[in-house]
Amino acid sequence: MKKTQLFLIALLSWLPWSGALAVVPDDLGGRIEARVDGKPVTLPLLKTDIDADVQGDMARVTVTQTFANPLDRAVHATYLFPLNETAAVNAMTMEVGDERVQARIQRIEEAHATFEKAKGEGRAAALLSQHRPNMFTQDIANLMPGLPIKVTLTYAQTVPRVDGAYELVIPLVVGPRYQPQGAGVAPGQPAPKGGVQHWNAQTGTSGGATAKNSQAAYGQWEVEQLPAYPPVFELNVPEQIDPERVGLTIHLNAGMAIANVESRTHPITTETPAQDRAEVKLANGRTLDNRDFVLRYTLAGTRTQAGLLAYRDQRGGFFSLLLEPPQVPAAADITPREMVFVLDCSGSMDGLPIDASKAFMRAALRRLRPTDSFRIIRFSDSANEFSAQPLPATPQNIQAGLRYTDALRGEGGTEMSSGIRQALAPPVPADAIRIVTFLTDGYIGNEAEILALLKANLNDARLYAFGVGTGVNRYLLSEMGRVGRGFTRYMDPTEDREKVAGELADRLQSPVLTDIRIDWGGMEVSEQSPDRLPDLFAGQSLRIQGRYGRPGKHEITVRGRVQGRPATMPLQIELPETSTEGEAVPIIWARSLIGDLHYQMTTGAHQPGNEAVNADALKQRITELGLNFALVTPWTAFVAVSEKIYNANPESTPTLPVPVAQVKGTTERAYGEPAAPITSNVFAGGGTPEPAALFGLALMALLLTGFLVRDRSRQAGC
């Protein structure tokens, strides 16, 4: 199978390149050249710097992306990148030359028109659009040689408490997305065959993902459409790629003494200028963006079970209430369980991810109770089951199940719906409860279809979603846990798999606090989010956002069941008439409400009162919130345009993608079939090189050929 190879080539000062390449700032690296079927494609360069300011359990994150053009002619650039699935992106600026432009929020179709007009006029422009809550594209127009464009975006998010520690996740890579045939296709567009849709010179970088219109009727294709996947660095030759694409700094002000700060994903350095503060940086200064960054920290003081943040301005009052379940001993649940294990065995799980799934299964099967029964389902292109019916958890059956899972391998597509139907269609054994454990990286594009399918077929079962990998689709996995009334956890296959698998298997337990309801007293609460409060498990926290109409002192009452017994917790609160701090509270509320509306839209969930959702009304409400609170949504986008004209010949300027790193731990099977070969020489470097440049290119080709021959010889001898 032919594949795309990418090389980071240093600019050698002794080669007479003449006008073939532009001077690039030293801190932006040299040159990234893709070779597809032997044809060179020089790609835009990128550096990303992330600065996170954490106050309590609220984070304000600034992401600075610096794009550079190593050629001698203008290009347009496009970059597919992730953000946290709860990120409320509410500001963006663009800097080029001596200009600094504040981006404006617009309806998606207006933002596209603004961007295309600027592109055609030769102006520098930046367009930030959302494909999923955790997947974005930054489009750059008229990126000139030697003139970098810097885009800075800012977002707010909450930092949840997970298994007793606060967990800040900063995603760094978008993994490949398998799209079933027909999913995400706009009306009138051709339906490509199922698989990962790669970028090539014919389809371009959008892959058809530009047809959205905020004022048109809603279609499910809008939330399933994907951009074309960009070229991928080859990580088996890491010395040839830029290992320092990302810098990261975190300022932590916890509000009480910090007991521990750690990252299992990246080496870090931590300075503690005070007991309640920490400064966290990457130990190596910068890193390659091939896996998500996760920071966990615990506090030394006694936590409260509830806390309130509030803010009020001319738009009204907004609040954010934090709840944590009481610390109680685990209940001895003796109800028989039907344990259904669903394993993603598609090509993206090949390698370390499938090994981690097997480790989990070894731990989970050995922890089954004598009264349990179990089923094992694997899916890729289709679903298959270990046994024709649920098997009693006898030692013999468990050993047979272990042999079955140990023989699994990752290959084929990700037809996740087949696994869900196989898991949920059979009737539940009499007097038992069904618990579904779903192991996947979530690398699909038809999330809406999967979530709606789960919602329609789950009935009284409870589903636990386990993300397996270093850069998984956290949006899908978190929503699966939400639909399933369970939880979502993540397993890093590069850690001690047996240890982590055992810890996660031990957490397949019942929630501590259920049936949560809140009597808001005289606050006059409206637009609460989430509208239906989920059950809480040990070590978790829950933030409830909303609007209030009456400032002043109030008493609210939290009611629920702790291990089946009624419990109440009264709280005395005071809501401000006006505010001087807490500006993030309205932004977090609006983003949380958008998430609720999006959830209703994708799952077909009913609203309070059991009336069916109106998808068009939900779409319009999401768009209004995006415009009113300056938030990026599927139907609102940020766009910035320069005053100056930089490109005198914009009509012949090509659009090129910024390459992404291969997700750590995956193999080439994760990426499916390669893109079609590039045949147009418009991408090869900007016109015909000077004779001296041709000599340099020929010499570089000889050097690379020699390297590849030696590299393949070493691989053959391994």
Disulfide bonds with the S-S distance in Angstrom:
none
